[in-house]
């Protein structure tokens, strides 16, 4: 009576994903069900259209940028590992993790990595700086046709002025982090995963 | 949107009160987007509801794993009972019900128009639908029968599957509305229309909204004709929510009799996922479930009030049905099952956000 999604995911894969992302076993199987239900072509990978089929995401002004974050440079398909890796950025930070001494590198859901995810929403060409043009483009996505070019331009200029400390008229990642240092990133960029 | 972005900004130092853009605004959209990727309100309505505890049917066994030997034995017993005992009985009943419906209505159709004919037609319809309902092992509880739809009115209900028609027709006679089909459905359609008037449309007629509205108006204007049964959602939804009601049925005028139908998912999943199953496999699944248990609530009649347009009226009726049936009231269009979402909804979001950041800027420029 139809394939059971969880049976296509092997135990070794689940263990690997657990180590890499920190999700629990049941969270991984549940997200695999979701991945499977989004994968209309049933080819084990999601395309941009698969994401666009979610109506609430399609009407999100930054929907395209968010979808883009799932796809590595130049690729059109994302497999389950990639899907989980991206979602891992939004795992809430547990208390016992904050002080853990990490020998395997920073976890995907650390404050820095969360900020980096947000930074990449703005940094369209992935050159590690947000230029005025990039900021304008993203702003235009968020406001649609409701604000004039001049007003949008002045908003962009003001934002860059506030953040730019080395005078290169671009926002680097460290400048980005500095501007947002008082924002509770751990909470604002985390979502609740069931189980 | 406003509160969440406001909260984001409170922790961020700013030199302008209210309004203005901050880099952390993107966090709000980002979080919402990711939440929707993990779980959204709309796409889940087009697949069967997930159950909190297993009801011993393999088909609902998506997230449950092997639990114990005893459970497997009970499940095995269940399979035997459902497929070898219940299924043949149910198929027999369904065949009897449908064939008598066709024969009965053709015979009644031979009579000249008279009160006797109408009475006989009602009798044939109800009897045969009741036999069909037994063929599905349907247990139906009707509430508030005093609000049952009357002649010359329009009965409006939430749609889960074609079985809804059988469920409702067990307790009253309705004039059906729908497209002309071929095959078995076509045979049924052509025969039942002989004994009492139903409204069947050719595919080409459906495109012309005025022609459709006119035919429906004419039907309800004639007080001797049975109430029309319409499902304004336009498509099957999985019975956890009520989606947008198309305004067409609410523009015709006349009294609307809302009906809420809620199936109990513990006994069987009544939702017809037309993308996954065709009609025959769907009926087979129905007949191999434990039973179809449902509640039907007749709600007090509603009419369009002054100053209310068709869309607002439709939403009002939808809320009443959702509230009664314990369903989630969504304004998303059931058509999203197959189509893309309208651009205008995105534009609304953009407009809302713009009005937030333009706040103080606007005052400055003036």
Interface residues (C-beta under 8 A of the other chain):
Chain A: X1 X2 X4 X5 X6 X29 X30 X31 X33 X34 X37 X38 X51 X52 X53 X54 X55 X56 X57 X58 X59 X60 X61 X62 X63 X66 X87 X90 X117 X118 X121 X122 X138 X139 X142 X143 X144 X145 X146 X147 X151 X154 X155 X158 X159 X163 X171 X176 X179 X180 X182 X183 X184 X185 X188 X189 X190 X191 X193
Chain B: X8 X11 X12 X13 X20 X21 X22 X23 X24 X25 X26 X27 X28 X29 X30 X31 X32 X33 X34 X35 X36 X37 X38 X39 X40 X41 X42 X43 X47 X58 X59 X61 X62 X63 X65 X276 X332 X336 X340 X341 X345 X346 X347 X348 X349 X350 X351 X353 X354 X355 X357 X358 X361 X365
